[in-house]
C-alpha cells in the first residue's frame, strides 16, 4: 500500500511539472506607436544605429527638437575631433503613400538637409527614420538626456 501511495504521489508531481511547463509565458506588450507630430518628437534623442549598425566607439549624434518653434540643435562629432553644433528648423509633412516625412534646414544660410526622411516608427522612447533617397540608410534614435559636456554647459 505504501508503495502504491508513493507511486501515485510521484506521478502527480510529474504531471504537475508537465502542466506548469505548458503555461504560456506572458508577452511583454510592445510600446504603442505615436503619431509623428512636433509634440511627440520634441525632446532629446541620440542616434543609436545607422545603416543597421551602432556608431563607431567615441562617435555620437544627439539632437534636441523644440516643438514650440519647430527648431532643433544637433550635436555631433562624425566629421570633426570635437563637438560640432548645428541648428535650424524642422518640418513634418504627410506623404499620401508613406505617411510622416521629416525634413529640415540649417541656420545661417547653410541650406536644406541633404535628405528627407520617412519616419517609419515612433514610440515614446525610439524613432526610426529611412532616407527617402536610399532606403538602406536607416537611422534609429533613442530618447536620452544630452550630456552637459556635449552641450558645452
N, C-alpha and C positions, 0 to 999 in steps of 0.2 A: 504494500500500500504506500509506504514511504517513497518507494521508487516511482510509483505512478504519479504522486503529487509532485515530486521533484521534476519528473519529465514534463508534466503539464505546465509548471511554472517556467521551466526553461523554454518551452515552446511559446508561451505567452510573451516572454521577454524578447524572444527572437522576432515574433510577429510585430510587436510594438516597435522594434528597431527598424523594420522594413517600412512600416506605416509612416514613421516620422521622417524617413528619407524621401518619401514621395510628396511631402508638402511643398508646394511651390514657394520659392523664395520671393519675398516682396520686391517688386521692381521700384527702383528709385525714379520718381517722376521727373521727366525732362523739364528743364526750365521753360516757362512759357515764352513764346515768341512775342516781341513787342512790335508795334507799328513804328516804322522808321520816320521819326519826327525830330526836329531840333531839340525838343524837350527830352526825348528818350535817349538821344546820343550825347546830351550835354554831360560834361564831366571829363575826367582824366582817364586816358587809355594808354596802354603800352602795346607795341607791335610784338606779338609773341611768336608768330610764324609768318614766313614769307616764302611763297612758292613751295609749300609743303615741308619746310624745314625751319628750325629755330634760327635766330640770328647768330652770327659768329660771336664767340665769347668776347665780352667787352663792348660789343656794339649795342646800340639802343636807338629806339624811336619812341618818343612819347608825344601825345597830342592832347590838348585840352580844348574841348568845344564849349563855347559860351552861347547858350540858347538865346539870351535876351537880345543880342545884336548880331547873332549868327557869325561870330568870328572864331578864330582858332589861333592857338600858339603851338607850334611844333618845335620840339627839341630833339636833335639827332646828332649822331657822330659818324654816320656812314661814310661821309666824304670829307671828314676833317679829323684832326687829332683831338680837338676839344669840342665842346657842345656848340652846335650851330643852331640858332634860333630863327625860325621863320614865322611870320604872322600873315593873316589875311582873312578872307571871308569864305564861308562855305554855303552851298545851296543844295537843297534836296528837291529833286524833281521826280515826277511819276511817269515812267515809261509805260505805255499801254500793254506791252508784251512782257517786260521784265519786272515792273514794279518800281521800287525806290532806287534812284540813282543819285549819287553824291558827286559833286564837282566843286571846284573852288578856284580862288585866285590868290595871288600873293600881293602884299602891300608894296608900296614904293615902286609901282610900275614894273614889277617883275613878271607880270603876265599871269596867264591861267595855269592851273595844274596841267601837267603833260597828258593826263588821262582822266577819264570819267570812270566811276566805279559803281557797279551794281552791288547793292547791299543785300546779299542773299540770306543773311540771318542776323537777327538782333535779339539778344536776351538782356537781362539786367546786367550780366557780367561778361558777355562776349559778343563781338560782332565780326562778321566775315564779309570781306569785300572781294569782288572779282573785277579785274581790269577789263573793261569792255573792248580794248584793242588786242588783248592777249589773255584768253581765258585760263591759261595755266598760271598766270600771275594772280595768285590768291593770297590775301592778307588776312590774318586772324589777329584781332585786337582783344585784349582782356582789360577789364576795368581795374584801375590801380590808383595809387596816390603817387604823383611825380615827386621824386626825392628833392629836397630843398637845394642840395648842391647842384643838381641838374638845372634847376630854375635860376641858379645864381643868387639865392637868398642867404 
